[in-house]
Amino acid sequence: MSRRGSGSSRPASGMPDERTDARERALILLYESESKAVPPSEVLATQISPADEMTTLLVKGVEANQPALDAAIAKQSKGWTLQRMPSIDRNVLRIAAFELMGRPEVPVAVVLDEAVELAKRFSTDDSGRFVNGVLSALVPILRAP
């Protein structure tokens, strides 16, 4: 997996944002899990240096809720099956859907912005728009008041 584009979701100060980094690491671990056809928790456990708390929360949260996340994503992905989506898009959507569903303290705008930036950096030219559209449709479902 390689980075696309020169855009960065880093703050203007140039200092790393730990939450952004955790989302990126979670994406990489979930991508590796899918590529190797092994459970995400197994990939997490075999890392040379232990993952930080937020990365672990995201990976385990996606793994524990994957059937529900996939069902919600599939329902809102008009004209796309999960299998047809690029793996990066699928996993970006899973992370963001988990955050919408299971992390109500994270503002919706942050979840969407971070997901769109990950998709733009690591996936296809159209992935940012696609991810934004699917997540925008998921917000009222997963963050119902």
C-alpha positions as CSV (number, residue, x, y, z in Angstrom):
1,M,0.0,0.0,0.0
2,S,1.5,3.3,-1.0
3,R,0.5,6.9,-0.2
4,R,-1.2,8.8,-3.1
5,G,-1.2,12.5,-3.5
6,S,0.6,15.1,-1.5
7,G,-2.3,16.1,0.7
8,S,-1.9,15.6,4.4
9,S,-4.4,15.7,7.2
10,R,-1.6,16.9,9.5
11,P,-2.3,20.1,11.4
12,A,-0.8,23.3,10.0
13,S,1.9,23.2,12.7
14,G,3.3,20.1,10.9
15,M,3.2,18.2,14.2
16,P,1.8,14.7,14.0
17,D,-1.7,14.3,15.3
18,E,-1.9,11.1,17.3
19,R,-5.5,10.4,16.5
20,T,-4.9,10.8,12.7
21,D,-1.8,8.5,13.0
22,A,-3.9,5.9,14.9
23,R,-6.5,5.9,12.2
24,E,-3.8,5.4,9.6
25,R,-2.2,2.6,11.5
26,A,-5.6,0.9,12.0
27,L,-6.2,1.2,8.2
28,I,-2.9,-0.4,7.5
29,L,-3.5,-3.2,10.0
30,L,-7.0,-3.9,8.6
31,Y,-5.7,-3.9,5.1
32,E,-3.0,-6.3,6.1
33,S,-5.5,-8.5,7.8
34,E,-7.7,-8.6,4.6
35,S,-4.7,-9.2,2.3
36,K,-3.4,-12.1,4.4
37,A,-6.9,-13.5,5.2
38,V,-6.2,-13.5,8.9
39,P,-8.2,-12.0,11.8
40,P,-7.4,-8.3,12.6
41,S,-6.6,-9.2,16.2
42,E,-4.0,-11.7,15.0
43,V,-2.3,-9.0,12.8
44,L,-2.5,-6.6,15.8
45,A,-0.8,-9.2,18.1
46,T,2.1,-9.9,15.7
47,Q,3.3,-6.3,15.5
48,I,6.9,-5.7,16.5
49,S,6.0,-2.7,18.6
50,P,2.6,-2.7,20.3
51,A,-0.1,-0.6,18.8
52,D,-1.2,2.5,20.8
53,E,-4.6,2.5,22.6
54,M,-6.6,4.2,19.9
55,T,-5.3,2.0,17.1
56,T,-6.1,-1.1,19.2
57,L,-9.6,0.3,19.9
58,L,-10.3,0.9,16.3
59,V,-9.0,-2.4,15.0
60,K,-10.8,-4.4,17.7
61,G,-13.9,-2.3,17.3
62,V,-14.1,-3.0,13.6
63,E,-13.4,-6.7,14.1
64,A,-16.1,-7.1,16.8
65,N,-18.7,-5.2,14.8
66,Q,-17.7,-6.1,11.2
67,P,-21.0,-7.9,10.2
68,A,-23.1,-4.9,11.4
69,L,-20.7,-2.4,9.9
70,D,-20.6,-4.2,6.6
71,A,-24.4,-4.5,6.4
72,A,-24.8,-0.8,7.0
73,I,-22.1,0.2,4.5
74,A,-23.5,-2.2,1.9
75,K,-27.0,-0.8,2.3
76,Q,-25.7,2.8,1.6
77,S,-23.3,1.9,-1.1
78,K,-25.6,2.4,-4.1
79,G,-24.4,0.3,-7.0
80,W,-21.4,-1.1,-5.2
81,T,-21.0,-4.4,-3.3
82,L,-18.4,-4.6,-0.6
83,Q,-16.4,-7.1,-2.7
84,R,-16.3,-4.7,-5.6
85,M,-14.9,-1.8,-3.5
86,P,-11.2,-1.3,-3.3
87,S,-9.9,-2.8,0.0
88,I,-8.7,0.5,1.2
89,D,-12.1,2.1,0.7
90,R,-13.9,-0.8,2.4
91,N,-11.6,-0.5,5.5
92,V,-11.7,3.3,5.7
93,L,-15.5,3.0,5.7
94,R,-15.4,0.3,8.4
95,I,-13.2,2.4,10.7
96,A,-15.4,5.5,10.2
97,A,-18.7,3.6,10.6
98,F,-17.3,2.1,13.8
99,E,-16.5,5.6,15.0
100,L,-19.9,6.9,14.1
101,M,-21.5,4.0,15.9
102,G,-19.3,3.3,18.8
103,R,-17.5,6.6,19.6
104,P,-20.2,9.3,20.1
105,E,-17.6,11.6,21.7
106,V,-15.9,12.1,18.3
107,P,-17.6,14.8,16.3
108,V,-19.2,13.6,13.0
109,A,-17.3,16.2,11.0
110,V,-14.0,14.8,12.4
111,V,-14.9,11.2,11.5
112,L,-15.9,12.2,7.9
113,D,-12.9,14.5,7.4
114,E,-10.4,11.9,8.6
115,A,-12.0,9.1,6.5
116,V,-12.1,11.2,3.4
117,E,-8.4,12.2,3.8
118,L,-7.4,8.6,4.3
119,A,-9.2,7.6,1.2
120,K,-7.7,10.4,-0.8
121,R,-4.2,9.6,0.4
122,F,-4.2,5.8,0.0
123,S,-6.9,4.9,-2.6
124,T,-8.2,5.9,-6.0
125,D,-8.9,9.4,-7.4
126,D,-12.6,8.9,-6.8
127,S,-12.4,7.4,-3.3
128,G,-12.6,10.6,-1.3
129,R,-16.0,11.5,-2.9
130,F,-17.2,7.9,-2.6
131,V,-16.3,7.6,1.0
132,N,-17.9,11.0,1.8
133,G,-21.1,10.0,0.1
134,V,-21.5,6.6,1.9
135,L,-20.6,8.1,5.3
136,S,-23.0,11.0,4.8
137,A,-25.8,8.5,4.2
138,L,-24.7,6.5,7.3
139,V,-24.6,9.5,9.7
140,P,-28.4,9.6,10.4
141,I,-28.5,5.8,10.8
142,L,-25.4,5.3,13.1
143,R,-25.7,8.6,15.0
144,A,-29.4,8.8,15.4
145,P,-30.3,11.2,18.3
